[in-house]
Amino acid sequence: MGCRARLGHGPAAARLDDGLPDAQRGGATVLLVAIGLVFVLFGMFGAAIAAAGMASQRAAVAADLGALAGAAQTLDGDAVACASAADIVGRNAARLVGCRLDGLDVLVTVEVAFTPLPGLTRAVTSTARAGPARG
């Protein structure tokens, strides 16, 4: 009983020593961590692309609505039409960067800022035109 009771002998010690060299121990853990990091990076870039697409859609909607609001006020002049467009654009979480009348048409350019990755801020712009139907 004396030999088996010491550490390093007996069935428990045989299960721990599977015969692999020490250099190969833990290799699967490192591989799984690396694969996990690759999945996290792909997820982050996928989210960044989705954020850019959503910001582009928001900019397009804000520009369209701003142009329509401005077109409803074209007979009142440039300042009133662009103020109406700026109000609607601001309510749609965008910033008006350009507004001008072209006859009875209103051209509106808006900008939407977004953060695709932490510490990285980008902006997308969209332009829309609205006016009376021609035909």
KEMI-714722 format. One record per residue (C-alpha): residue number from 1; residue in one letter; y, x, z. Coordinates in steps of 0.1 Angstrom, whole numbers, plus 5000, padded with zeros to 4 digits. Each point is the difference from the previous one (the first is absolute). Layout:
! KEMI-714722
NUM:a:Y:X:Z
...
END
This chain:
! KEMI-714722
1:m:5000:5000:5000
2:g:5023:5030:5005
3:c:5003:5009:4963
4:r:5007:4966:4987
5:a:5027:4992:5026
6:r:5023:5028:4988
7:l:5027:4994:4973
8:g:4991:5009:4965
9:h:4963:4991:5003
10:g:4981:4968:4995
11:p:5003:4970:4978
12:a:5038:4994:5005
13:a:5008:5035:4988
14:a:4978:4996:4969
15:r:5019:4968:4990
16:l:5034:5018:5002
17:d:4989:5029:4979
18:d:4991:4986:4966
19:g:4996:5034:4984
20:l:5033:5000:4980
21:p:5022:5030:5001
22:d:5032:4997:5020
23:a:5022:5002:4969
24:q:4986:4966:4988
25:r:5006:4981:5032
26:g:5029:4975:4997
27:g:5003:5002:4962
28:a:4995:4962:4996
29:t:5028:4993:5025
30:v:5024:5022:4980
31:l:4989:4983:4968
32:l:5005:4965:5014
33:v:5035:5009:5013
34:a:5009:5014:4966
35:i:4988:4968:4983
36:g:5019:4979:5025
37:l:5032:5019:4993
38:v:4995:4994:4962
39:f:4997:4963:5006
40:v:5031:5000:5022
41:l:5020:5019:4973
42:f:4989:4976:4973
43:g:5009:4970:5022
44:m:5035:5014:5006
45:f:5006:5006:4963
46:g:4987:4966:4992
47:a:5023:4984:5026
48:a:5029:5021:4985
49:i:4993:4986:4965
50:a:4998:4965:5013
51:a:5033:5004:5019
52:a:5017:5012:4968
53:g:4986:4970:4980
54:m:5012:4976:5027
55:a:5035:5016:5001
56:s:5002:4997:4962
57:q:4991:4963:5002
58:r:5026:4994:5027
59:a:5026:5018:4979
60:a:4992:4979:4969
61:v:5001:4967:5020
62:a:5033:5009:5017
63:a:5015:5010:4966
64:d:4989:4968:4984
65:l:5013:4978:5028
66:g:5032:5019:5002
67:a:5006:4997:4963
68:l:4994:4962:5002
69:a:5023:4996:5029
70:g:5027:5020:4982
71:a:4995:4981:4968
72:a:5007:4967:5018
73:q:5034:5014:5010
74:t:5011:5017:4967
75:l:5028:4975:4993
76:d:5016:5009:5033
77:g:5004:5036:4990
78:d:4984:5034:5004
79:a:5007:5005:5037
80:v:4986:4966:5010
81:a:4969:5003:4978
82:c:4992:5035:5013
83:a:5007:4989:5036
84:s:4975:4972:4996
85:a:4975:5024:4985
86:a:5005:5025:5028
87:d:4994:4973:5026
88:i:4967:4989:4985
89:v:4989:5036:4994
90:g:5007:5009:5036
91:r:4980:4971:5012
92:n:4970:5013:4981
93:a:5001:5034:5018
94:a:5015:5018:4971
95:r:5033:5018:4992
96:l:5023:4991:4971
97:v:5008:5032:4981
98:g:5015:4984:4969
99:c:5015:4967:4988
100:r:5020:4992:4970
101:l:5007:4970:4977
102:d:4992:5002:4963
103:g:5016:4969:4986
104:l:4983:4972:5019
105:d:4970:5022:5010
106:v:4997:5019:5032
107:l:4983:5034:5002
108:v:4988:5009:5035
109:t:4984:5032:5011
110:v:4984:5003:5034
111:e:4983:5026:5021
112:v:4972:4997:5025
113:a:4992:5029:5023
114:f:4964:5005:5013
115:t:4980:5026:5019
116:p:4967:5008:4982
117:l:4990:5028:5024
118:p:5014:5009:5034
119:g:5031:5020:4996
120:l:5004:4992:4963
121:t:5025:4973:4989
122:r:5003:4989:4964
123:a:5019:4973:4982
124:v:4992:4978:4970
125:t:5026:4982:4979
126:s:4998:4970:4978
127:t:5025:4983:4976
128:a:5002:4964:4990
129:r:5022:4979:4977
130:a:5007:4963:5003
131:g:5022:4977:4982
132:p:5001:4968:4980
133:a:4973:4991:4975
134:r:5007:5009:4964
135:g:4984:4983:4972
END
